[in-house]
Amino acid sequence: MELLSKKMITHKPLSYLPGVLILAVLLYSCSSPHAGPHQQGPPQLPVMVVTPAPATTYLEFPASLEGKVNVDVRPQVSGYLEKIFVDEGAYVKAGQPLFKIDPKVYAEQLNGASSNQLAAQANLEKAQVEVDRLTPLVASNVVSDVQLKTAKANYEAAKAALAQAKAAVGSARINVGYTLITAPVSGYIGRIPHKAGALVSNADAQPLTVLSEVHEMYAYFSMSEADFITFKNNFPGKTLEEKLKNAPPVELILADNSTFAQKGKIGTIEGQFNKTTGAISFRATFPNADGILRTGNTGRVRFAREVPAAIMIPQEATFEIQDKVLVYTVADSNKVTSRPISIAGKTANYYFVSDGLKAGEKIVLSGTGNLRDGAVITPQPVSADSVLKSKPL
């Protein structure tokens, strides 16, 4: 029995060996890359036919905003700041008191100048009396005319001294007036760095405050030479002044990407290009009756341009290499080729193409990250109208 058991245990596994070998062969066949003829076909990618259509293009330029009038309020005399009549951010009218400098020193200077004027007036009268006394004596040959000439010279000197004294009084009176600082124009008060009791001077680098008139705002921005040429070519007129008059109103895009309610007008252009930056500066004027905009705000000035037949493509259909924007075009053989394009303008989701694409050509809309020139795809046609509906301008 013991021998029989050993024999049975020795030969029992051999009965399963053919099945195990067959299973191993099948598993190897399934895992082998050369096991079957099935291979993946060309990728299926959405393709759109380029179709020109009427559109509005935009050119945007960063801008800095300033009030129409910005005045540095500075003291014209030195002294201790005695009183501040206004608060930061307040709106004031022209002539309204803003600051008061301690006037005691200047009041005493005025008193001294007035006393000197009285003394000069007395000396003049004394010199006049001497001239009047000597005149008849010289006529009677009682005294020589030399004494009369000396008296007349003393009179002219006293007259000049009185004029100087009067000028000193006027200057002292002006300095007393300078101790009360009033608003030169109407506008909003800026930051007030000094407090009551501070010593201020007309030599201080920092003004007492800045007064801004913001009922009209200036937006300063710059254009490159290429943008400037495009700007000139878009509007009718023989001269640049005529083109500015014919240019449509411009919009102001604020820092939060909202559009300012009022539209502006381009008023002036700098006379020459900056040699360092290669740009020329513009200024647009925006009404600001509600005072929403303030000096120091930033934004973007936007020009609208109507294009009767624009080639417009989604931005996601493009890719960039260095400073070039490219798309993949699809030939009749379904092979793709990369092609650089020129951008004339853009919206949030689209590029307006000025060169590089023609009407009727096909471009790959998405999935371009893994494509290479000469690759074959399976086009999935997508109409331009459906693209516009899915992605608004």
C-alpha positions in Angstrom: 0.0 0.0 0.0 2.8 2.3 0.8 4.4 1.8 -2.6 1.1 2.2 -4.4 0.6 5.6 -2.7 4.0 6.8 -3.7 3.4 5.9 -7.3 0.0 7.6 -7.5 1.5 10.8 -6.0 4.3 10.7 -8.5 2.2 10.4 -11.6 -0.9 12.4 -10.8 0.5 15.9 -11.7 1.7 14.6 -15.1 -1.9 14.3 -16.2 -2.4 18.1 -16.0 0.8 19.1 -17.8 -0.6 19.4 -21.4 -3.3 21.8 -20.1 -0.8 23.9 -18.3 1.4 24.1 -21.4 -1.5 25.1 -23.6 -2.5 27.9 -21.2 1.0 29.3 -21.1 1.2 29.3 -24.8 -2.1 31.2 -25.1 -1.0 33.8 -22.5 2.2 34.3 -24.2 0.5 34.8 -27.5 -1.9 37.4 -26.1 0.9 39.4 -24.5 3.2 39.3 -27.5 3.3 42.5 -29.6 3.5 40.5 -32.8 0.7 38.1 -31.9 -1.9 39.6 -34.2 -2.3 41.9 -37.3 -4.5 44.5 -35.4 -2.9 48.0 -35.3 -4.3 51.4 -34.3 -5.4 53.7 -37.2 -4.9 57.4 -37.7 -6.2 59.7 -34.9 -9.7 61.2 -35.4 -9.4 64.9 -35.0 -12.0 67.8 -35.5 -11.3 69.8 -38.7 -12.8 73.1 -39.7 -13.0 74.8 -43.1 -11.7 78.4 -42.9 -14.6 80.6 -43.9 -14.3 84.5 -44.0 -17.2 86.3 -42.2 -17.9 89.9 -41.1 -16.4 90.6 -37.7 -15.3 93.3 -35.3 -11.6 93.2 -34.4 -10.0 95.0 -31.5 -6.6 96.5 -30.7 -5.8 97.0 -27.1 -3.0 99.0 -25.5 -2.1 99.3 -21.8 -2.9 102.8 -20.5 -2.3 104.9 -17.4 -4.9 107.4 -16.2 -4.5 111.0 -15.0 -6.9 113.7 -14.2 -7.2 116.6 -16.6 -5.6 118.8 -14.0 -3.1 117.5 -11.4 -1.6 120.2 -9.2 1.1 119.7 -6.5 0.1 121.9 -3.6 3.3 123.2 -2.1 4.1 125.9 0.6 5.7 129.1 -0.7 7.0 130.0 2.7 8.6 128.0 5.5 7.0 127.4 8.9 5.1 125.2 11.2 1.8 123.7 9.8 -0.7 125.3 12.2 -4.0 123.9 10.8 -5.3 121.5 8.1 -8.8 122.4 6.9 -9.5 119.4 4.7 -9.3 115.6 4.8 -7.8 113.2 2.3 -10.2 112.3 -0.6 -12.4 115.4 -0.1 -13.7 117.4 -3.0 -12.8 121.1 -2.8 -13.5 124.2 -4.9 -11.0 126.7 -6.2 -10.1 129.2 -3.5 -11.1 127.0 -0.6 -8.6 127.1 2.3 -6.5 123.9 2.6 -3.6 124.6 5.0 -2.5 127.4 7.4 1.2 128.0 8.3 1.9 129.8 11.6 1.9 133.5 10.4 3.6 135.1 13.5 7.1 135.4 12.0 5.8 136.9 8.8 3.4 139.3 10.6 6.4 140.7 12.5 8.3 141.0 9.3 5.4 143.0 7.9 5.4 145.3 10.9 9.2 145.9 10.6 8.8 146.7 6.9 6.0 149.1 7.6 8.1 150.9 10.2 10.9 151.2 7.7 8.5 152.6 5.2 7.4 155.3 7.6 11.1 156.2 8.3 11.8 156.4 4.6 8.8 158.6 4.1 10.0 161.0 6.9 13.5 161.1 5.4 12.0 162.0 2.0 10.0 164.8 3.5 13.1 166.1 5.3 15.1 166.1 2.1 12.3 168.0 0.4 12.3 170.6 3.1 16.1 171.1 2.6 15.7 171.5 -1.1 12.9 174.0 -0.6 15.0 176.0 1.9 18.1 176.2 -0.3 16.3 177.0 -3.6 15.6 180.8 -2.9 19.0 181.3 -1.2 20.8 180.1 -4.3 18.6 182.4 -6.4 19.7 185.3 -4.2 23.3 184.2 -4.4 23.4 183.8 -0.6 24.7 180.2 -0.9 26.4 178.4 -3.7 24.4 176.1 -6.0 26.6 173.2 -4.8 24.6 173.0 -1.6 21.4 172.9 -3.6 22.6 170.1 -5.8 23.7 168.1 -2.8 20.2 168.6 -1.2 18.5 167.5 -4.4 20.7 164.4 -4.5 19.8 163.6 -0.9 16.1 164.0 -1.9 16.5 161.5 -4.8 18.2 159.0 -2.5 15.5 159.4 0.1 12.9 158.9 -2.7 14.6 155.6 -3.7 14.8 154.5 -0.1 11.1 155.0 0.3 10.5 152.9 -2.9 12.6 150.1 -1.4 10.7 150.3 1.8 7.4 150.1 0.0 8.6 147.0 -1.9 9.7 145.4 1.4 6.2 146.0 2.8 4.6 144.5 -0.3 6.9 141.4 -0.1 6.2 141.0 3.6 2.4 141.3 3.0 2.6 138.6 0.3 4.5 136.2 2.6 1.7 136.7 5.2 -0.8 135.8 2.5 1.2 132.7 1.7 0.7 131.4 5.2 -2.9 130.6 4.1 -2.8 128.0 1.4 -5.9 127.7 -0.8 -7.0 125.4 -3.6 -5.7 126.6 -7.0 -8.3 124.5 -8.8 -11.4 122.5 -8.0 -10.8 118.8 -7.5 -10.1 115.9 -5.1 -7.5 116.0 -2.3 -4.9 113.4 -2.5 -2.8 112.0 0.4 -1.7 114.5 3.0 1.7 113.3 4.3 2.2 116.1 6.8 0.3 116.5 10.1 -0.5 119.7 12.1 2.7 120.9 13.8 5.1 119.7 11.1 7.7 122.0 9.8 7.2 122.6 6.1 9.2 124.4 3.5 9.1 125.4 -0.2 12.2 123.3 -0.6 10.5 120.0 0.5 10.6 117.3 -2.2 7.1 116.1 -1.1 4.1 118.4 -1.7 1.5 119.1 1.0 -1.0 117.2 -1.2 -1.9 116.6 -4.8 -5.2 118.2 -6.1 -6.8 116.3 -9.1 -9.5 117.6 -11.3 -11.1 114.3 -12.6 -14.3 115.4 -14.4 -12.3 114.5 -17.5 -9.6 111.8 -17.5 -6.6 111.4 -19.8 -5.6 107.9 -20.7 -2.0 107.8 -21.9 -0.8 104.8 -24.0 1.8 103.9 -26.6 1.8 102.2 -30.0 4.6 100.4 -31.8 5.5 101.6 -35.2 3.6 98.7 -36.9 0.5 99.4 -34.8 0.7 103.0 -35.7 0.8 102.3 -39.4 -2.2 100.0 -39.0 -4.0 102.7 -37.1 -3.4 105.3 -39.8 -4.5 103.0 -42.6 -7.8 102.1 -40.9 -9.3 105.6 -40.9 -10.1 108.0 -43.7 -8.4 111.4 -44.1 -5.4 112.9 -45.8 -3.6 114.2 -42.7 -3.2 112.7 -39.3 -5.4 115.3 -37.8 -8.2 114.4 -40.2 -7.7 110.7 -39.4 -8.0 111.4 -35.7 -11.3 113.3 -36.2 -12.7 110.4 -38.2 -11.5 107.7 -35.7 -14.5 106.2 -33.8 -14.7 106.5 -30.0 -12.5 104.2 -28.0 -13.3 102.1 -25.0 -11.6 101.8 -21.7 -11.1 98.4 -20.2 -10.6 98.6 -16.4 -8.3 96.5 -14.3 -11.1 94.1 -13.4 -11.7 93.6 -17.2 -15.0 95.5 -17.0 -15.7 98.2 -19.7 -16.0 101.8 -18.5 -19.5 103.1 -19.2 -18.3 106.3 -21.1 -16.4 106.1 -24.4 -13.4 108.4 -25.1 -11.8 110.2 -28.0 -8.2 110.4 -29.1 -7.1 113.9 -28.9 -3.3 114.2 -29.3 -0.3 112.2 -30.5 3.3 112.7 -29.5 5.4 114.4 -32.2 8.0 111.6 -32.5 8.8 108.0 -31.7 10.8 107.2 -28.6 14.2 106.0 -29.8 14.6 103.7 -26.9 11.2 101.9 -27.0 10.4 102.4 -30.7 6.9 103.5 -29.7 4.8 106.7 -30.0 2.5 108.0 -27.3 -1.2 108.8 -27.6 -3.7 110.5 -25.3 -7.4 109.7 -25.1 -9.9 111.8 -23.2 -12.8 110.1 -21.2 -15.7 112.0 -19.5 -15.8 111.1 -15.8 -18.6 113.2 -14.3 -19.3 110.7 -11.5 -15.7 110.6 -10.4 -15.4 106.9 -10.7 -11.9 107.1 -12.3 -9.0 108.6 -10.3 -5.5 109.6 -11.1 -3.2 106.6 -11.0 -5.8 104.1 -12.3 -4.6 101.7 -15.0 -6.5 100.0 -17.8 -6.5 99.2 -21.5 -7.6 101.5 -24.4 -9.4 99.4 -27.0 -10.0 100.3 -30.6 -12.8 98.6 -32.6 -12.4 97.9 -36.3 -15.1 96.5 -38.5 -13.8 93.9 -41.0 -16.2 92.9 -43.8 -14.5 89.5 -44.4 -12.3 88.3 -41.6 -10.7 84.9 -41.2 -11.4 84.0 -37.6 -10.1 80.8 -35.9 -10.3 79.5 -32.3 -7.2 80.2 -30.3 -7.1 76.6 -29.2 -6.4 75.6 -32.8 -3.1 77.4 -32.6 0.3 76.6 -31.0 3.4 78.7 -30.5 7.0 78.1 -31.3 9.3 80.9 -30.1 7.5 84.1 -31.2 5.5 82.5 -34.0 1.8 81.4 -33.9 1.1 78.3 -36.1 -1.8 76.0 -37.1 -1.9 72.6 -38.7 -3.5 72.6 -42.1 -5.0 69.5 -43.6 -4.4 68.5 -47.2 -6.5 66.4 -49.5 -4.5 63.3 -48.5 -5.4 64.0 -44.8 -1.8 64.8 -44.1 -1.2 67.8 -41.7 1.4 70.5 -42.2 2.3 73.3 -39.7 2.0 76.8 -41.0 2.8 80.2 -39.4 0.0 82.8 -39.4 -0.1 86.6 -38.8 -2.5 87.9 -36.1 -4.4 91.1 -36.9 -6.4 91.1 -33.7 -8.0 88.9 -31.1 -11.0 88.4 -28.8 -11.2 86.3 -25.7 -11.4 83.0 -27.7 -10.5 83.8 -31.3 -7.6 85.1 -33.4 -8.2 87.2 -36.5 -5.7 86.1 -39.2 -4.3 88.6 -41.6 -1.9 86.3 -43.4 -1.1 82.6 -43.6 -4.6 81.2 -44.3 -7.0 81.4 -47.2 -10.7 80.8 -47.5 -11.5 77.1 -48.0 -8.5 75.7 -46.3 -8.9 73.2 -43.5 -7.3 73.4 -40.1 -7.1 71.0 -37.1 -9.2 72.5 -34.2 -7.8 70.5 -31.3 -5.4 67.7 -30.4 -2.4 69.3 -32.1 -0.1 68.5 -29.2 1.0 65.1 -30.5 0.9 66.0 -34.3 4.0 66.3 -36.5 4.4 67.5 -40.1 3.3 64.8 -42.5 1.2 62.9 -40.0 -2.1 61.4 -41.3 -5.3 61.9 -39.5 -9.0 61.0 -39.8 -10.8 64.3 -40.2 -14.0 64.9 -38.2 -15.7 67.8 -40.0 -17.0 70.6 -37.8 -18.8 73.6 -39.2 -17.6 77.2 -38.4 -21.1 78.1 -37.2 -21.1 75.4 -34.6 -17.7 76.5 -33.4 -19.0 80.1 -33.0 -22.0 78.9 -31.1 -19.9 76.8 -28.7 -17.4 79.6 -28.1 -18.7 83.1 -28.1 -16.4 86.0 -29.2 
